[in-house]
Amino acid sequence: MSPTPAPRVPPSLWYARRHWQGKLPFLATFWVNVLALRLVIGVGIVPLLPAPLPTAGFVALVAADIGLFAWQAVGLIRFGDQQARSSAATGPSMAGLLVLALFLLMAFVTWWQLFLTSPLAPARPDLLRAQPDPPPLARLSLSADGTQLQLDGTIALGTRRRVEAVLHDAPGVGRLDLSSGGGHVHAARNLARFVQQRGLATHVSRDCSSACTLVFMAGHVRSLGPGARLGFHSYHLDVASGLPNVDPAAEMQKDLVFLQAQGLAVEFLQKIPAIPAREMWFPRRDVLVAAGVIPR
């Protein structure tokens, strides 16, 4: 009776096991499995992740990256040990370990960045601001007839959850009245998505500036009261935010695409990035009408 053949190991598992054992060439061990993979994660994946990141997504991504880093480190260390035992040159492996230590630091930065954009982070409206010196956190008040919700103040992380909670108990609300100097860009995007999903109209009785305009433009019907203003400017990154990989220009481009999809004229949108971050452009009503921000 012939012996039972050993189960065939899939090529991907074979490759992973060979790296874990330190038996792959230095080219594959370091340049492919360590350097290339860390660059793909840090440059090609993390910047594309949604923000704020759900708690489950944050935990899963960090756990997966820790596991990947352990696999990378063990394989590189074992490769270096085998090189030393065979009396071969240890320079490449030692250099690889130094680079691995650098990537460990970069990994911590990545994990910290993901943490700050997850619901686990403490609420801080200054993480990514589209305006300096925001006013106090938004106050929410329901109209007497239960058809309108007034939002007055900074749009911060958690604002959408607060608005959702109010509307859950007041299903008759059909319009969101905004009075805000802006706030956290990701929070404004999140609230704008909710406004679209709920099919709310948006209205401004006084001023709606900076990130607030994202929420206003999400309304299926948009209106301005007498003397009301919309304020636009370019984005800036608060240096104390702890988000070193955030590019304000790239973040603004995302929102310009959204605004164009909501009907804003390209000529109008091209003016916004030229407005300094610490200034504000309040277009006249006729300019807003011509640009498609509000109807006539």
C-alpha positions in Angstrom: 0.0 0.0 0.0 1.5 3.3 -1.1 1.9 6.0 1.5 -0.6 8.9 1.6 1.0 11.9 -0.1 1.5 15.0 2.1 -1.1 17.6 1.4 0.0 20.2 -1.1 0.8 23.6 0.5 -0.7 26.5 -1.5 2.1 28.7 -3.0 1.0 31.7 -0.9 1.3 29.8 2.3 4.6 28.3 1.3 6.0 31.7 0.6 4.7 33.1 3.9 6.1 30.1 5.8 9.5 30.5 4.1 9.7 34.1 5.0 8.7 33.3 8.6 11.6 30.7 8.7 14.0 33.2 7.3 14.7 31.1 4.3 13.9 33.5 1.5 16.6 35.5 -0.3 17.4 39.0 1.1 15.7 40.6 -2.0 12.4 39.0 -1.1 12.8 39.1 2.7 13.6 42.8 2.9 12.8 44.7 -0.3 9.5 42.9 -1.0 8.1 41.6 2.3 9.2 44.5 4.5 9.9 47.6 2.5 7.4 47.3 -0.3 4.6 46.1 2.0 5.1 48.9 4.5 5.0 51.5 1.7 1.9 50.0 0.2 0.2 50.2 3.6 1.4 53.7 4.6 1.1 55.4 1.2 -1.4 53.4 -0.8 -4.0 52.1 1.8 -4.2 54.3 4.9 -4.8 57.6 3.0 -7.8 56.0 1.2 -9.5 54.8 4.4 -12.8 56.5 5.3 -12.9 58.8 8.2 -14.1 58.6 10.8 -13.2 54.9 10.8 -15.8 52.6 12.6 -14.6 51.1 15.8 -14.7 47.5 14.4 -12.8 48.6 11.3 -10.1 50.3 13.5 -9.6 47.3 15.7 -9.5 44.9 12.7 -7.0 47.0 10.7 -4.7 47.6 13.7 -4.8 43.9 14.7 -4.1 42.8 11.1 -1.2 45.3 10.8 0.3 44.2 14.1 0.2 40.6 12.9 1.8 41.5 9.5 4.5 43.5 11.3 5.3 40.5 13.5 5.6 38.3 10.5 7.9 40.8 8.7 10.1 41.2 11.8 10.4 37.6 12.7 11.3 36.7 9.1 14.0 39.4 8.8 15.5 38.6 12.2 15.7 34.9 11.4 17.2 35.7 8.1 19.9 37.8 9.8 20.6 35.0 12.3 21.1 32.4 9.5 23.4 34.8 7.7 25.5 35.2 10.9 25.7 31.4 11.5 26.8 30.8 8.0 29.6 33.4 8.4 28.2 35.4 5.5 28.2 39.2 5.5 25.8 40.5 8.2 25.7 44.1 6.9 22.6 43.8 4.8 20.6 42.1 7.6 21.7 44.7 10.2 20.7 47.5 7.9 17.4 45.7 7.4 16.9 45.6 11.2 17.6 49.4 11.5 15.1 50.1 8.7 12.6 47.7 10.4 12.9 49.8 13.6 12.1 52.9 11.5 9.1 51.2 10.1 7.9 50.2 13.6 7.9 53.9 14.4 6.0 54.7 11.3 3.5 51.9 12.1 2.8 53.5 15.5 2.2 56.8 13.7 -0.3 55.0 11.4 -2.1 53.3 14.3 -2.3 56.6 16.2 -3.7 58.3 13.1 -6.4 55.5 12.7 -7.2 55.8 16.4 -7.8 59.6 16.2 -10.2 59.1 13.3 -12.2 56.4 15.1 -15.0 56.7 17.6 -12.7 55.5 20.3 -10.8 58.8 20.3 -12.0 61.6 22.6 -14.1 64.2 20.9 -11.8 67.0 19.7 -13.1 69.5 17.2 -9.6 70.7 16.4 -8.3 67.6 14.8 -8.9 68.7 11.2 -10.4 72.2 11.0 -11.5 74.2 8.0 -11.4 77.4 10.1 -9.4 78.8 13.1 -10.8 79.3 16.5 -14.1 77.5 16.2 -17.1 78.6 18.4 -18.6 76.4 21.1 -20.1 73.0 20.2 -23.3 73.1 18.3 -26.6 73.6 20.1 -29.6 71.7 18.7 -33.1 73.1 19.2 -36.4 71.9 17.7 -39.0 74.3 16.4 -42.4 74.4 18.2 -44.2 72.6 15.4 -41.5 69.9 15.2 -40.7 70.4 11.5 -37.3 72.2 11.8 -34.1 71.6 13.7 -31.8 74.5 14.4 -28.0 73.8 14.6 -26.1 76.6 16.1 -22.3 76.3 16.7 -19.3 74.1 15.8 -19.8 70.9 13.8 -17.7 68.4 15.8 -17.2 64.7 16.0 -20.5 63.2 17.2 -22.7 66.0 15.8 -24.3 63.5 13.4 -25.2 61.1 16.2 -26.7 64.0 18.2 -28.8 65.1 15.2 -29.9 61.6 14.5 -31.0 61.1 18.1 -33.1 64.3 17.9 -34.7 63.3 14.6 -35.4 59.8 15.9 -37.8 61.3 18.4 -39.0 64.0 16.0 -39.6 62.2 12.7 -41.5 65.2 11.3 -38.4 67.3 10.9 -37.9 68.2 7.2 -35.5 71.1 7.4 -32.1 71.7 9.0 -31.4 75.4 9.8 -27.7 76.0 10.0 -25.8 78.7 11.9 -22.2 77.6 12.2 -18.7 78.9 11.6 -17.6 75.4 10.5 -15.6 72.8 12.5 -14.3 69.3 11.9 -14.3 68.5 8.1 -14.9 64.8 8.6 -17.8 65.5 11.0 -19.3 67.8 8.4 -19.0 65.2 5.7 -20.7 62.7 8.0 -23.5 65.0 8.8 -23.9 66.0 5.1 -24.3 62.3 4.2 -27.0 62.0 6.8 -28.8 65.1 5.4 -28.8 63.5 2.0 -29.9 60.1 3.2 -32.8 61.7 5.2 -33.7 64.0 2.3 -33.6 67.1 4.5 -33.9 70.6 3.2 -31.2 73.0 4.5 -31.6 76.7 5.4 -29.4 79.5 6.7 -30.8 82.3 8.7 -27.5 84.0 9.6 -24.1 82.7 8.7 -22.9 79.2 7.5 -19.1 79.2 6.9 -16.3 76.8 6.1 -17.2 73.1 6.8 -20.8 74.1 7.4 -21.2 74.8 3.7 -20.8 71.0 3.1 -23.8 70.3 5.2 -25.8 73.1 3.6 -25.0 71.9 0.1 -26.2 68.4 1.0 -29.8 69.7 1.3 -32.2 68.6 -1.5 -33.7 72.1 -1.2 -31.4 75.0 -0.2 -32.4 78.4 0.9 -31.0 81.6 2.5 -32.9 83.9 4.8 -32.6 87.7 4.4 -29.1 88.9 5.2 -27.8 85.3 5.5 -24.3 84.5 4.3 -22.3 81.5 3.1 -18.5 81.6 3.8 -15.9 79.8 1.8 -12.1 79.4 2.1 -9.2 77.0 1.7 -8.4 74.3 4.3 -5.6 74.3 6.8 -4.3 71.6 9.2 -4.0 72.3 12.9 -0.3 71.4 13.7 -1.5 70.0 17.1 -3.9 67.6 15.6 -1.6 64.6 15.5 -2.4 63.7 11.9 0.9 64.0 10.0 -0.3 62.2 6.9 -3.3 64.5 6.2 -2.9 66.7 3.2 -5.3 69.7 3.5 -5.2 70.3 -0.3 -6.2 66.7 -1.0 -9.0 66.9 1.6 -10.3 70.1 0.0 -10.3 68.4 -3.4 -12.5 65.7 -2.1 -15.0 68.3 -1.0 -14.8 70.3 -4.2 -15.8 67.1 -6.1 -18.8 66.8 -3.7 -19.8 70.4 -4.2 -19.6 70.1 -7.9 -21.8 67.0 -7.8 -24.3 69.1 -5.8 -24.6 71.5 -8.7 -22.0 74.2 -8.1 -20.4 75.8 -11.1 -16.8 75.0 -11.8 -15.9 78.7 -12.1 -17.2 79.2 -8.6 -15.3 76.2 -7.2 -12.0 77.3 -8.7 -12.1 80.4 -6.6 -12.3 78.7 -3.2 -8.8 77.2 -3.0 -7.3 80.7 -3.6 -9.0 82.1 -0.5 -6.4 82.0 2.4 -7.3 79.6 5.2 -7.6 82.4 7.8 -9.8 84.6 5.7 -13.4 84.1 4.5 -15.1 84.8 1.2 -18.8 85.7 1.5 -20.2 85.8 -2.1 -23.1 88.0 -2.9 -26.5 86.4 -3.3 -26.5 87.0 -7.0 -23.2 85.2 -7.3 -24.6 82.3 -5.3 -27.6 82.1 -7.5 -25.5 82.2 -10.7 -23.2 79.4 -9.3 -26.1 77.1 -8.5 -25.7 77.3 -4.7 -29.3 78.5 -4.2 -32.3 78.9 -6.6 -33.5 82.3 -7.6 
